[in-house]
Amino acid sequence: SSVKGSDSVNYKWYLSERPYTSQTNQRVQASTSKVFTVTANSTHTGYYMCLIQSEEGYAVFTPVLHVIVEYFNIKTVAAKMTIEPNEKVAVLKCSQINANPAPTVTWKKDGVDVRNINLDSNVMHVTGKVVDKQYNIAVNDLVILNYQPNYAGTYSCDVQATGTFFKGKTSTAMSYSVKTAASFSLMNDNSSQILFIDNGGKPNLGDAITLRCGACGYPTPSYEWHDTNDKKLQTSDVYEVLETSMIVKSIKTADDDTEYKCAALTATSKSVESIRLTLSDTVPQFNKTIENSQYNIPGATVIIDFGLKVKGQIDISWNGQGLDKFLLTKDSALANRGKMKLDNENNVLTIENIQKNASGVFQCIVYNEAGMVSAYKTVIIRESQPAKVAHTTASTTDITVKGNDIHSVRGANFTMQCTGSGNPTPSDITIDVPDSTSAIASSLVKVNKEGKYVGNLLIDKVTEKYAGVYKCCTHNFIKGVKESACVNISLAVEEKVSVTQHSEDTDYTLVIGTQVYGTKGHALSASCKATGLPRPTISIKRNNDCGAVSTITTSNDIELTDSVIIQVDYKKDTVCNTDSFRCCGNNTIQDTLYQDCYEWITVSFVDQEKPNDVKIENAGQLAADDPSLVSLMETLMLNCSAKSFPESEFTWEFRNAAATTNTFQRLESAKFQTSVTKSKGFTYSMLSSIGTAGDRFKSLGTHFEFQCTAKNIFGETSVVKKIQITSTSANQVSAGVYLGVGIVLFIAALVAVFVMYIFFIISSGKKKKSDLGIMSCLVCKCCEPKQQPVDRPQPQYDYKLLSLEKMATNSFHVPLYSHPRLVPVEPADSFARAPVYRELEQMTIQTNSMSKYEQLF
């Protein structure tokens, strides 16, 4: 054994009980060494125990030793036999078997297994258990019933070894030469007598098993099989009924461990024997979880019950007083220690009037063929102590425990615990909860552990309703008098103050971070919220006096918040264009003041409008070459975008451009699907066909117009996109594009040569028109004096409402080359004659220098 613990360890080896004996003698100490050597002898098979002791305690190691001595020594014996006509039972013996473990025996007639010969069920190999003593039959004999001339022949008893060393070896133990008399006169007594029964061994669940019985009689008996309720069995999906045997096809449950009956019948006689179907033994186990230690007072009654659960024959032994002092049996007496009782099955130990000197360790050992199990219990007998209770909740990251006070944060999960003690151990513990938390009373878990009774109250997601006083009580009985003790536990629920933005989007209000945008001509409410426990106070600091300030106090158990909201309400006819305010909250937890402030919240009023910049884009594969083309073999995918505040709702319609009617039709939802994406101030709708465009439009034509309508509370805007459904694939279109690109590149090359020619002329000194010959009409401008620039009138700028989502930052980027929303740029002096929109890929507009009005427009 390998031991961890104190360096000072004592070992004691004991010879344990032998299996299936009635040994009641005290165990014999065999060794005090860590290693105990046992000679491999079959008589040493059994259960051993090693007791390991130190100052800290003890441990027990119980090994099982199996010693099997194998041998196989078979000598062939020859014999002769004559069967007479009036001989009802002839017995061929096979008793010269000297082998271990038990071998397999097979009887043969003239070299053929008798089980494969049709002998009218009158030749039987005896197995199982012999129930008739009249004919001197033994297991493995062969019985021949009711004389027949064809019984003559050579019979042999073949023995095959099992085990390990001789497995498979076969020898003949007996060889008979059987003759039958020449003349006969048979009796006719109508008798029947069962000679042997066989339950087939011990099957496991799921196995099939064959039950047998063999009977003699004249004429040859017939057989019936009955269940435990004496119901005659027939072949079915459960049983297969033969003559001398019955097969249970599958052992399904432990209830199949039951009794069956075999009946042998003649015209006037009936012989019946019961056959018990017995399942294999199962390893014993204890199905009760009990504490290792039990505390009590002198004179008490101690009951030790491990809840034994086992299948099959078992042996049980009890040991007490440090395991090596004495062996407990039904006849044992605990002199001056108490009166011991064992129940009828030996699996419950009761000690009445127990005394202090009976304190110690009690061991129960249970074993059978399948295995062994043992359990231990320490019994401690000491003087009585009245019950007392203590608050034993432990502090965590979410709760702080100070004596009998618990401070918990909001939303915490924890276990409130109190522990009762005393001798004898308290018999119960309770925790009374405040009326507002009666629902959690059922979550109390009680544990009797090591002489203490512990109560654990599970509290999940703490809210302020859990705050209050909890009362924990326990009790025990001393000489019939109830001794009680209680403790009060106070629970306070706390949360540091936190302030957040509380304004919400409406049809006329848009909230982006700390910015609140309202619509001119409509009322607006902006607010911030302070949460915490105890409930916080909140204050507001403002830049001007626009709007009316109000305070709202809330308690919401679902969100686990106790809140105060401070709100500024602006009327629809307010004269304010902008306003700003800041909120701060305070609360006190365990004499400490906590404060939290939110950022400045800015309120602005703007004009709103109906959807604008509504566009349809073709998202198909051919759109890169021609935005109006969609292949028959691809999915039609169109994307409609709109800028508006509030965001838009979309409808899609289409019509055949070649049809006589110009009416747009709504797209069927069964053939098309749409998805909508909304962001602050923008809405996008993607239309896609279910299946290919050819599936939906091939039969209708090739040229179509799709209309997207964006609508909000201020109006609606529609846009139409022309689409051609073509059989051209993307690769074909791309080939045409490649050809066009090639032509363009060729022309560009010619232009480059021409430019080089001009450069050559200029560098050669030919400055006048007459020097250039036939090229003078093309390049004359290169030779003439430089013309002065002439001012051009500037176009009017079309300012539009900027994206509200971009207003939330100090700067924003607009990709002018691709994005539908272009921002006009005021020309600087160096760009006075440049186009109105700069040819830049991306541009940044800084808003820091703009006024509030310019930021909105």
N, C-alpha and C positions, 0 to 999 in steps of 0.2 A: 504494500500500500504506500501511496505517496501522501505525506502529511505536511500541511503548512500551518504554522502557528508558533507557539512557544518553543524555545530550544530544549526545554525540559519536558520530554514526553515519555509516558510509560505505555508499554504495549502488553496486552494480555490476550493470548489465544485460547479459545475454548472449543472442545469437541462438542458440536451441537447434536440435536436429535437426529436419529436416522429417519428417513422417510417412512410414513405409514406404520409407525409403531406406537405402542402405548407407554413409551418410556416416560417416567416421572422423576427419575433420579436427578440430583443436582448436577449441573454441568461440571465437567472436569477440566481444570486449567491444564493446558498442554504445553505452553511456551510463553516466555516473556521477551522473546526476541522480535525484532521487526519482521524477520523472515522466518516462516514456519514451514519446514519440509515434511511432506507426507509421502509415505511409500505408496506406489501405485498398486494397490490391492483392491479387489472388488469389495472387500469388507469395509474399506475406508470411504465408500460412496456416502455422501451426506452433506449436511449443512454445517458450516463452521462460522465462528464469530471472532472478530478481532476488536477488542475494546481499547481505544486510544484515549488516554486521559492526560490533562495538564491542569495547571492552576486556573486557566481561563474557562475550562469546560471539558467536554468529552465529544468523541465521535465514534461511530460504530461502522465497521466494514463486515459484511456477511457474504462470503463467497460460497458457491455451490460446487462441490466436487463430484464429478461423474467418472467412475472407473469401470470400464467394460472389458472383460477378458474374453477374447474370441477363440473359439476352437471349432473344428469340423473333423470328426473321426467316425466314419460310417463303414460298417462291415456288412457284406451281403450275406443274408441267411436264406437258404432254400427250404421249401416245405411243400407238402402235398396235401390235397383235400378232396374229399368226395362229398357231393351234395346229395342228400337223400330226398326222396319225393315228399316225405312228410315233414321236412325241415322248413319251418317258417322263416327263420333268420339264420343265415350263415355269416360268420364274422371272419374277415381276413385282417390280422393284426399287423401294425407297422410301428412296433415299439422299440426297435433297436436304433434309436436316433440319439447320437451323442454329439450335439452341436450347440453353440451359443454365438450370436443370438439365434432365436428360433428360426429354422429354415422354412422353405416353401416345399410342401408335399404334393405330389401328383400321382394318382393311380392310373395304370394303363392296363388294357386287355389286348393281348397279342400286339403290343407296341402302340396301340391307339388310346388316346385319352378317353376314359370312360364317359366324360361329359359330352363327347362327340359321337357316342354310340346310342342308338335307340334301343334301350332295354326296358321300356315300359315303366320308367321311374322306379324300378325295383333294385337298381344297383346305385348306392349312394356313398359318397365320401363324407365321413362324419366330421363336422366342424362345429365350432362354437362351444356349446355346453350340452353334456349328456344328462338327460332327465330320467332315463329308465335304467335300473340297475340289474334287471333280470338276465340280460344277455351278455353282461360283462363287456360292454362297449366302451371304447376310449376315443378321444379326439385323434383324428388322422387314421382311424380304422376304416375299412371298406365293408359295408353290409350288403349282403345279397338276399333279397326277399323272394319268397314264393317260387319254388322250384320251376325252372324251365330248362329243356334240354340244351338250348343254345348258350347256357351259362358256362359251359365247359371251355377251357382255354388256359392260357398262361397270363397270370396277373402279376404286376410288379409295382412296388412302392418306390418311386424315384424322389430323391431328396436333393434340393438345390440350396446352396449356402447363401445367406444374406450377410449384412455387416460390411466390413471394410476389407479385411485381409483375404477372405476366402470367397468373396462375392462372385456368384456365377458358377462355382464348382458344383458338379452334379454326381451323385452316386446312387446306387440301388440298395436300399436297406433290406427289402424282403422280396422274394420271388416265389410265387405259388403256382403249382400245376394242379388245376381244378378239373375234376371229372364229375359227371352226373350219372346216377344209377340208371340201369337199362329199363326197369319197370317201375311203376309208381301208382299209388292210389292217393290222391290229394284229399286233405281235410277240407271241410266247408263249415267253419265255425262263425263266420261273419264278425270276427273280432277286429279291433283296431287299437293300436297303442303307439303314441309318439315316442320316438327313441331319443332324438336330440333336437335342439333349437340353436339358431345362430343369428345374432343381431348384426353381423357384418362389421363389427368393430365400432370405433368412435369417429364419425364423420365430422367435418367442419361445415359451416354454413356455405351453401352453394353446391355441396357435393351430392352425388347420387349414392344410394345405399341399397344393398340387397339383403332382405330378411329370408332365412331358410328354416324349414323344419322337415324332419324325416320320420315316417311312421311305418310300422309293420301291420299286417292284417291280411285276412283272406276272405273274399277276394281283395285285390289291391285297393287300398282306400283312395277315395277322392279327397281333395283339399278345398277348404274355404278360408278366406282371410277377412278379418273384422277389425274395425278401428276401436278406439277406446270407448266409444258409445255403443259398441256391439253392432254397428252398421256394417253389412256385408259390402266389401269393396269390389269394384269392377275396374277393368282397365280404362284409364282416362288420361287427361293431360297431366295428372298428378301421380298416378300409380300405373304400374304394369303388372297385372296379376297372372302368374304362371301356375304350374301345378304345385311343385314343392317349394316355390319361392315367390316373393313379392318384392318389386322394386319401387322404392320411393325415388322419383326422378330427380328431385332437387330439394335439399333441406333449405327452406327459405328463411325461417325465423326460429328463435329458441323455443317457440311453442310446439315445433315439430318433435321436440324431445318428449316423446309420449309412448304409450303402451299399445301394442297391437296383439291380436290373437290369431293363432293358427289352429284350425280344426281339421282332424282326419276322420272321415266318415265311411262306414259301410252301411249295408241295408239296415242293420239292427244295432250298430255300435257307433260311438262318437268319442273321440279323444281330443281334448283342448289344452293348449299350453299358451301362456302369455309370453310375448317377446318385447323387451323394452328397447326402443331406439334411443341410444344415449349419445349425445354430442360429445366431442372432444373437450377435455378440460380447458378452461381458460385461465390465464394468469390471474391470481387473486388481486383485488384492488380495493382500496378504501375510498368510498365515495363521499366522505365528509371531510371538510376542511376545518380543523380545529387548531387552536393556538397551542404552541409548544408547552406552555406553562399554565398551571391551574393553581389558584390561591384559595385557601379556605382556613377555617378556624378549627381548633380541636373539638371533637364531638360531632362534626358535620358528616354528611354522607357524600362521598365522591363517586361519580359515575364517569367511567371512561369508555366511550363508544366511538370507534373509528368508522362505523358504517360499512362493514365488510360486504363486498359484492364479489361473488365467485360462482363459477360453474364447475361442478364435479366434486369428487371426494376430496376433502381437505383435512389437514391436521393443524391444530392451533395450540400455541403455548404462550403463556404469559410469564414474564420475569419482572421482578421488582427489586427495590433497594439497591440502586447502583448497578443493576443488571447481573452482578456476579454473586449476590448474597443468597438468593433463594429462587426456586422455581415455583410459580403459582399454579395450582390445579384446583379442581373442584373440592378436593379433600384437604387443601392446605389451610393452615390457620396462621393468622398474623398475631402472634402472642404479644399482648400489651400494645398493639398497634391499631387494632380495629377488627371488625368482622367482615370477611371477604365473601363475595358471592359471584359466581359465574353463571350466566344464563344457559339455557339448554343447548345452545349452539356454540357456547364458549367465546362469543365475539363481543360481549359487553361485560366489563368488570365493574362491580359495585363494592365499595368499601364503606361500611357503616361505622359510625362512632370512631372515625379515624383520629389518630393521635399525632403529636408533633414528631415523634420518632419514626413515623411512617413516611416522612418526607423523602422524596427520591425520584428516580426515573423508573417508569413502568413501560415495558416493551411487550408488544403483541407481534408474534411471528406466525404467519399463515403460509402454508406451502402445499402443493400438490404436484402432479406429474408435469404440469405446464410451467411451473415456476414458483417463485417465492416473493413475498412482500412483508415488510415489517414497518411498524410505526412506534413512535416514542412520545411519551408525555411526562413532563416534570410536574410533580405534585408538591406544593410547598404549603406546609401547615404552620401557621403562626398565630399570634394573639390577635383578637378582634380589633378593628379600627373603624370608627364611624365614617360614613361616606363624606367626601369633600370634593369640591369641583373647582377647576381653575380655567381661566380664559387662555387658550393656547394658539390663537390665530397668529400666523407668521407674517411679517412685513414683506411686501414685494415692491416692484417698481411702480405699481398702481395704488398701493395702499400703505399707510403708515400706522403702526400699532403702538400705542402708548398706554401701557397698563390694560385697562378694560375699555379704552377708547380706540375706535377705528376711524381713520380719515381716508376716504376713498375718492379717487377721481371719477368723473362722470364717464359711464360706459365701461367701467372695469368689470372683469370676471374674477371672483375670488371665492375662497371657502372660509366661512366663519367656523371656528373650531373651539370646542370646550371639552375638557377631559375630567372624568370622574374617577376617583380612586377610593380605596378603602379595603378592609378585610372583614368579611368576604367581599369579593369583587362586586361593585354595584350591579344591580340586576337590570337597570334601565337608565336612559338619559334622554332629556327632552330640551327643546329650544322653542320658547314662545316668541312669536314674531308680532310686530305692530299690526294693527287691524288693516292698514292699507296694503300690506304685503302678505295677506293670508294665503295667496296662491303659491308662495314659495315654501310653505310649511311642509309640503309633501316631498321636497327635495332633501330632507334630512336623512343622512346615512349614518347608521349606528354600527360601531365596530367594537367588539369585546376583545381586547388585545393585551396579553401579558399582565393580567391582573388589573387592567384599567378599562373603563368604558368610555369610548371616544364618540362624540357627536360632531358630524361634519354637515353644515348647512351650505348647500351650493347656491350662490347668488350670481345670476347671469345678467350682464349689461345693466349695471347699477344706474338707477335714476333717483331723483330727489324723493320719490315716494318710499324708497327703501330706508331713508333716514329715520332714526328713532332708537328706542331702547329694546334690546332683545334679552330675554331671561332664560338662562340655562340652568337646569336642575337635574340632580341625580339622587339615588338613595340605595341603601342596602339594609339588610335585616340582621340584627344581633340579638340572639336569644328571643326571637319573635317580635322584637321592637323595631319599627321602621326608623332609620336614621337618614334624614334628608339634608341636602345642601344646595344652595343656589347662588348664582352670580349674575349681575346685570352688565350687559355689553352695549355700549353706545356707538352707533354708526352715524357719521357725518359724511355727506356727499359734497364734494368740492370740485371746482374747475376754474382755472385762471381765466381772467377776462380776455376776450378776443373780439376785435372790431373788424367788420367786413363791409364791402359795398353791397347794398341791398336793392338798388334800383333795378327795374325789370323792363324788358322790351314789351311794347304794345303796338297797336296799329299805327300810332302816331309818335312813338318814342323808340329810339335806338340807343342801346348802351354798349359802349366799346371801352373796356378798361375803366379808367376814371372819368371818361367823357360820357355825358348824357345829352343826346340830341333830341330836341322836341320840335314839334311842327307849329309854326305860327298859326294862331287861331284855334289851338286846341290846348286843353289843360295838361299839365305835366306834374308828376310826383317823383322826387328823387330822395333817396334815404340811405342810411347806413345802420348796421345792426351790431349791438354788443351782446355777447353771450358769456355765461359763466355762472358758477355757484360758489358762494351765495350770489344772488342776482345782482349784477353790476349796476352802477349808475352811469349815465352817458351825458356828455356835453357837446356843444357845437360852437364852432368859430366861423363867422361869415364875413365876406368882403362887402356886401351891401344888404339891404333889408328887403329884397324882392322875395315874395312868397311868404306863406305862413308856416311856422314851425310847430310840430306836434310830436308828442311822445307816446309810444304804444308799448305796453308790457305784455309779453307772451310766455306761456309755458307749454312746451310741446314734447311729450314723452316719447313720441315716435322718433323724432330727430335727436332725442337726448339733449335738448338745449333748454336753457332758461334765459330768455332774451329780453332786451330792451331795444326798440327801434325808434330812431329819431328821424322825422320825415319833413321835407320842405315841399309844400304844395303851391304850384303856380297856376293862376287862373288863365282861362283861354284868352283874356284880353290884357294880359300883363304887358307892361311897357318895357320889360327887361329883354334885352337881346342875349346877354350873358350873365352868369352868376357863378360863384364858387363857394364851397364850405368844407370844413374839416371836422371829423368826429373823434372823440376820445372817450374811453370807458375805464372804470375803476371798480375793483372789488378787493376785499380783505379775506385772506385765508390764514388761519392760525396766527393771527396778529401781524401778518405781513401784508402790506399794501401792494397790489399789482395794478399796472396801467398799460393800456394799449391804445394807439392812435392810428387811424387810417390816413392814406394820402389825401391831398386836396381833390375834391370832386368838382369838375367843371360842368356847368349847364349852359347849353347854347340852343337858340331857336333858329330854325332854317325853314325855307320854303321847300315844299315837296312837289313832285310832279309825276305825271304818268310815265310809263316805261318809255325809254328812248334807247338809241343805239342798238335796236333789235336787228340781229343778223342771223342768217342761216349759213352754216358751213358744211360742206360735204366731207365726211370723215372716211370715205371709202378708199380702196386701193388705187383707183384711177384718178382720184382728186389731185394728186401731185402733178399729173400731166394736164388734166383738164377738169376744173372744179365742177363741171356740169355733167360728167360722165359717171355712170355706175354700170358695172358688168353684170350680165345675167347670172353669172356663177358666184357672185359675192353677195353678202348681206348689205342691204341698204342701211346706211348709217348717216343721219343728219343731226347736227348739233345747233340748237337755237340758243342765243344768249341775249340778255336784256339788262340794261342798267336802270334801276328804279329804287325808290324808297317810299313806302315799304316794298319788299320783294314781290315778284310777279308770279302769277299762275299762268300756265301755258295750255293752249289747245292747238292740235295739229289737224290740217285738212289738206286734201289734194284734188286735182282734177286733170283730166286728159286734155292736153293742149290742142289735140286735133279733133276733139269732140265738138258737136254742134252746140252743146250747152256750156255755159261758162260758170256753172254753179260748183262751188267747192263742196266736197263730201268729207264727212268725219271719217277718220281712219278706224277700222274695226279693231277692237282690243284683242280679238282672237287671232289676228294676223300680224299685229304690231305691238311692240311694248315700248314704254317710255320710262325714263328715269330722270329725276329732278334733283339738282344740287343747288343749295342756297348758301350764299355768304352775305356778309354785311353789304347791302346795296346792290348785289348782283344775283342773278338767277340763271341757271343753265339747264336746258332740257335736251336729252339725247333720245332721238327716235330711231328705232331699229326694227327691221322686219324679222318675223319668225320664219326662218328659212331663207332661201336666196331671193334676190330681187326677181329672178326669172319665175320663181314659183308664184309670185304675187302679181306681176305686171305683164308677163309675156303675152297673155291672151288679151290684154287691154290696149296695148300699143307700145310706143317707144318713147314718146315725148310727154312729160308730165310737169305740172307746176305744184309745188308744195308750199303751203301757207302756214306760218307760225304766228300765233296771236298771243302777245304778252299783255296781261291785265292786272291792275291793282285798283285800289279804291279811288284813284284819281283819274282813271281812264284806261284805254287800251291802245296798243300799237301793233300793226300787222306787217309782215314782210313776206315776199314770195321768192322762191328759189326754183329756177328751171333745171330739170334733171332729164337727161337722156339715158334710157336703158339700152345698152349696146351689147352685142355678142363679142366685141373685141376684148381680148384678155389684157391683163396688165402688162404682160411681156410684149404683146404686139404694139401697144401704145408706146411703150418705152422705146421700142425699135424706131418708131417714127420720130420720137423726140431725139434719139441719138442722131438720126439723119439730119434733122434740123440743126442740132448743135454743131454737127460737122460742117454744114454749109456756113453757119455763122463764123466758125473758126477760120474757114477758108477766106471769107471776105475780110475778116480781121487781119489776116496775114497780108492780103493785097494792100490794105490801108497802111499797114506798117511799112511796106516797101515804098509806098508813095510818100510817106512822111520822111523816110530816109532820103528820098530823092530831093525833096524840098530842102532839107538840111544841107545836102551837098551843094545845091544851087546857091543858097545863101552864103555858105562858107567859102564858095569860090569867087565871091565878089560881084555877082550879077544882081544888082540892086534895083535895076529899072525894069519897067514892064517890057520894053522893047528887047531886053537881053534874054527874055525867057522863051521867045518863040511861041510855039503853039500852046505852051503851058501857062501863058500869061493870064488867060481868063480864069485859071483855077487857083493860082497862087499870088495874084497881084496884091492881095492884102498884106502879104508878108514883106512887101517892099515899100509900101506907102507909109507916110508919117502916121504915128499912133494917134488915134482919135481920142478926144476927151470924153469922159463919162457923162452921161446925161441922167439927171434924177428922174425916177419913175414914181408915179403915185402909189402909195401903200394901200393894200387891201384892208377891208374892215376885219377886225378879229372877232371870232365867234366864241366868246367865253361860255363855258358850260359848267354845270355843277360837278365838282370833282367827286370821286368815289369816297363815300363816307368812311369806308374801312381804311383808306389811306390817311384820313385826317387824324387817326389815333396816334400817328408817329410824327416826329419832327421833320422827317424827310421822306420822300417816296420816289420810286423809280418807275418810269413809264417806257416800255419798249415800243418806240414809235413805229418801227418798221413792220411790226406784226400785230400789235394789240389794237383792238377796235377803238379804244378811248385815247384820242390824241390831245395833248395839252399845248395850247398856243404859247409861243415864246416871244416876248417883247424883243425886237432886234436891237442889238448893240450897234455902236457906231461902225465898228469894223465889219459888221455884217449888213450895213445899210442897204446894199443892193443884192443881198442874198434872198433866196425864197423865204416865205413866211415861216415855214417849218424847217428846222435844221435837219440836214441829212446825217443825223447821228444815230448810232445803234441804240444808245440808251442815254438818258439824261436825268439829272437829279435837280429837283426843285426844292430849295430850302425854304421852310415855312417860318423859321425863327424871325425873319425880318418882315413878315407880312402882318397886316392887321387881322383881327378876328374875321372881319368881313371878307378879306381877300382869301383867307384860309378856307372859307366855305364856298367860294365861287372862283 
